[in-house]
């Protein structure tokens, strides 16, 4: 495999009712439309980066109905997810929850930043140790790290208050591992493409729009944006390069 073709889907906010809405948008219909458009391109792997449901475990059943069983789907929880229901309903092919996944020249590490009862996120000591361990043991030369909560400031005071509250601890682990090429997250309902220095070069930092509604970037208070549902595609190359584009529902 010369390159790994990845689709990131995030913040689907599904509920049990197939006609359930967020801000007037039917979330299941929106997800299906996004998948139809995004999967016109060949895809080896899908990353589903949290807030899969909106506090309703029946939403996981709707999710199973929406995805192609032939493409692996790696899942992590967000603040609106229900961990035990995720395990009960989604922990079977094509879905996989947390852990890590090796494909081609890449190890993809899935992190759980959920804090029970909190909107903001945190990586506890156990999760940070696991991250350190799976990066130390990896035979693959490159790694992509995936979590739900933003580990950097997004430029909106209200959103930055509910990001990853121990980001310095997270980056302290990453900085011990030169193979980390990118960090990818959800939660923000908007696009960000940035970078930070790593031990052997830059580490790409990427936030991705939701398959339902978006939040207006860089405003002090919560505000809905008028951008359509979105997704991100990534090509993970053998030499460690990450090519990425954000798509919007047409």
C-alpha positions as CSV (number, residue, x, y, z in Angstrom):
1,X,0.0,0.0,0.0
2,X,1.7,3.2,-1.2
3,X,-0.6,5.7,0.5
4,X,-3.6,5.4,2.9
5,X,-6.7,7.2,1.9
6,X,-8.7,8.4,4.9
7,X,-12.1,10.1,5.4
8,X,-12.7,11.9,8.6
9,X,-16.4,12.3,9.7
10,X,-17.1,14.1,12.9
11,X,-19.9,15.5,15.2
12,X,-22.8,13.6,13.5
13,X,-25.0,14.2,16.6
14,X,-27.4,11.4,15.7
15,X,-30.5,10.5,17.7
16,X,-32.9,7.6,17.6
17,X,-35.5,9.4,15.5
18,X,-34.5,9.2,11.8
19,X,-36.0,12.7,11.4
20,X,-34.2,14.2,14.4
21,X,-32.8,17.7,13.8
22,X,-30.1,20.0,14.9
23,X,-30.8,23.7,14.2
24,X,-33.4,22.6,11.6
25,X,-31.1,20.2,9.8
26,X,-32.1,16.5,9.7
27,X,-28.9,15.0,11.0
28,X,-29.2,11.5,9.6
29,X,-30.1,12.7,6.1
30,X,-27.1,15.1,6.3
31,X,-24.7,12.3,7.3
32,X,-25.9,10.1,4.5
33,X,-25.5,12.9,1.9
34,X,-22.0,13.6,3.2
35,X,-21.0,10.0,2.9
36,X,-22.4,9.7,-0.6
37,X,-20.4,12.6,-1.7
38,X,-17.2,11.9,0.1
39,X,-17.1,8.2,-0.8
40,X,-17.0,9.0,-4.5
41,X,-13.3,8.9,-3.9
42,X,-11.5,5.7,-3.0
43,X,-11.3,5.3,0.8
44,X,-9.3,2.8,2.8
45,X,-10.4,3.9,6.3
46,X,-13.0,6.2,8.0
47,X,-12.3,8.1,11.2
48,X,-15.3,9.0,13.3
49,X,-14.1,11.5,15.8
50,X,-16.7,11.9,18.5
51,X,-20.1,13.3,19.2
52,X,-21.5,10.5,17.2
53,X,-24.8,10.8,19.0
54,X,-26.5,13.6,20.8
55,X,-27.0,12.1,24.2
56,X,-29.3,9.3,22.7
57,X,-27.9,5.8,22.6
58,X,-30.4,4.9,19.8
59,X,-28.4,7.1,17.5
60,X,-25.7,4.4,17.3
61,X,-28.2,2.1,15.6
62,X,-28.9,4.8,13.1
63,X,-25.1,5.1,12.5
64,X,-24.8,1.3,11.8
65,X,-27.4,1.7,9.1
66,X,-25.7,4.6,7.4
67,X,-22.2,3.1,6.9
68,X,-20.8,0.8,4.2
69,X,-19.8,-2.5,6.0
70,X,-16.8,-3.0,3.7
71,X,-14.9,0.1,4.9
72,X,-13.3,0.0,8.5
73,X,-14.6,2.8,10.7
74,X,-12.5,3.8,13.7
75,X,-14.5,5.5,16.5
76,X,-13.7,7.7,19.5
77,X,-16.2,9.2,21.9
78,X,-17.0,12.9,22.3
79,X,-18.7,14.7,25.1
80,X,-22.2,13.8,23.9
81,X,-21.4,10.1,23.5
82,X,-22.4,7.3,25.9
83,X,-19.4,5.0,26.3
84,X,-21.1,1.8,27.3
85,X,-23.7,2.1,24.6
86,X,-20.9,2.7,22.1
87,X,-19.3,-0.6,23.2
88,X,-22.6,-2.5,23.2
89,X,-23.8,-1.3,19.8
90,X,-20.6,-0.3,17.8
91,X,-17.9,-2.7,18.9
92,X,-18.2,-5.0,16.0
93,X,-17.1,-4.8,12.3
94,X,-16.9,-2.5,10.5
95,X,-16.6,-0.4,13.6
96,X,-13.7,-0.3,16.1
97,X,-13.6,1.8,19.2
98,X,-10.5,3.5,20.6
99,X,-7.2,1.6,20.6
100,X,-4.9,2.0,17.6
101,X,-4.8,0.8,14.1
102,X,-1.9,0.0,11.8
103,X,-2.2,0.5,8.1
104,X,0.6,0.9,5.5
105,X,3.4,2.9,7.0
106,X,1.2,4.5,9.6
107,X,0.0,3.8,13.1
108,X,-3.3,5.7,13.9
109,X,-3.8,6.2,17.6
110,X,-7.3,6.8,18.9
111,X,-7.6,8.7,22.2
112,X,-10.5,9.1,24.6
113,X,-10.7,12.7,25.8
114,X,-14.2,12.5,27.2
115,X,-14.8,13.6,30.8
116,X,-18.0,12.3,32.3
117,X,-20.5,15.1,32.8
118,X,-18.3,17.7,31.2
119,X,-18.3,19.5,27.9
120,X,-14.6,20.0,27.9
121,X,-12.0,17.3,27.5
122,X,-9.1,15.8,29.3
123,X,-6.6,13.0,28.7
124,X,-6.2,11.2,32.0
125,X,-2.9,9.7,33.2
126,X,-3.9,6.2,32.0
127,X,-4.6,7.5,28.5
128,X,-1.4,9.5,28.3
129,X,0.6,6.4,29.4
130,X,-1.2,4.3,26.7
131,X,-0.4,7.0,24.1
132,X,3.3,6.9,25.1
133,X,3.4,3.1,25.1
134,X,1.7,2.6,21.7
135,X,4.0,5.2,20.1
136,X,7.1,3.7,21.7
137,X,6.2,0.2,20.5
138,X,5.1,1.1,16.9
139,X,7.0,-0.5,14.1
140,X,5.4,1.9,11.6
141,X,7.6,5.0,10.8
142,X,4.7,7.5,11.0
143,X,1.8,8.2,13.3
144,X,-1.4,10.1,13.3
145,X,-3.0,10.9,16.6
146,X,-6.8,11.4,16.8
147,X,-8.9,12.8,19.6
148,X,-12.2,14.7,20.0
149,X,-11.3,17.9,21.9
150,X,-9.1,20.6,20.4
151,X,-5.6,20.6,22.0
152,X,-4.9,24.1,20.8
153,X,-6.8,27.4,21.0
154,X,-9.3,27.8,18.2
155,X,-9.5,31.6,18.6
156,X,-13.0,31.7,20.2
157,X,-13.2,32.3,23.9
158,X,-16.3,30.2,24.4
159,X,-14.9,27.2,22.5
160,X,-11.4,27.5,23.9
161,X,-13.0,27.1,27.4
162,X,-14.3,23.7,26.5
163,X,-11.2,22.3,24.6
164,X,-8.6,19.9,26.0
165,X,-7.8,21.2,29.4
166,X,-4.4,19.5,29.8
167,X,-3.0,20.0,26.3
168,X,0.5,20.7,27.6
169,X,0.6,17.2,29.1
170,X,-0.6,15.8,25.8
171,X,2.1,17.6,23.7
172,X,4.7,16.6,26.3
173,X,4.0,13.0,25.3
174,X,4.0,13.7,21.6
175,X,7.3,15.6,21.7
176,X,9.0,12.3,22.8
177,X,8.0,10.6,19.6
178,X,9.5,11.9,16.3
179,X,7.2,9.8,14.2
180,X,4.1,11.8,15.0
181,X,3.2,13.7,11.8
182,X,-0.3,14.9,12.5
183,X,-3.0,15.5,15.2
184,X,-6.7,15.4,14.1
185,X,-9.8,16.4,16.1
186,X,-13.5,17.2,16.0
187,X,-15.7,19.1,18.6
188,X,-15.1,22.5,16.9
189,X,-17.6,22.3,14.1
190,X,-15.2,24.3,11.9
191,X,-12.0,24.1,9.9
192,X,-8.5,24.7,11.2
193,X,-5.2,23.8,9.5
194,X,-2.1,24.7,11.5
195,X,1.2,23.2,12.5
196,X,3.6,23.1,15.4
197,X,7.3,22.1,15.6
198,X,8.0,18.4,16.3
199,X,11.2,16.6,17.1
200,X,12.1,16.1,13.4
201,X,9.9,18.6,11.6
202,X,6.4,20.1,11.7
203,X,3.4,18.3,13.1
204,X,0.1,19.1,11.2
205,X,-2.8,20.2,13.4
206,X,-6.3,19.7,11.9
207,X,-9.9,20.5,13.0
208,X,-12.8,19.4,10.8
209,X,-16.3,20.6,10.2
210,X,-19.4,18.7,11.4
211,X,-21.7,16.7,9.2
212,X,-24.5,18.9,10.5
213,X,-24.2,22.5,11.6
214,X,-21.0,24.6,11.9
215,X,-19.9,27.1,14.5
216,X,-18.7,30.5,13.3
217,X,-14.9,30.7,13.8
218,X,-13.0,33.3,15.8
219,X,-15.9,35.0,17.5
220,X,-16.0,35.5,21.3
221,X,-19.5,34.0,21.9
222,X,-21.3,31.0,20.5
223,X,-22.7,31.6,17.0
224,X,-23.9,29.3,14.3
225,X,-22.2,29.6,10.9
226,X,-23.9,29.4,7.6
227,X,-21.5,26.9,6.1
228,X,-22.9,23.5,4.9
229,X,-22.1,20.1,6.4
230,X,-18.5,19.1,5.8
231,X,-15.8,16.4,6.1
232,X,-12.1,16.0,5.7
233,X,-10.1,13.7,3.4
234,X,-6.4,12.8,4.1
235,X,-3.8,11.0,2.1
236,X,-1.1,9.5,4.4
237,X,2.0,8.9,2.3
238,X,4.7,6.4,2.9
239,X,7.3,9.2,3.4
240,X,5.2,10.8,6.2
241,X,3.6,13.6,4.2
242,X,-0.1,14.3,4.9
243,X,-2.1,15.7,2.1
244,X,-5.5,17.0,3.2
245,X,-8.6,18.8,1.9
246,X,-11.9,19.8,3.5
247,X,-15.1,19.1,1.5
248,X,-18.4,20.8,1.8
249,X,-21.8,19.2,1.0
250,X,-22.8,20.4,-2.5
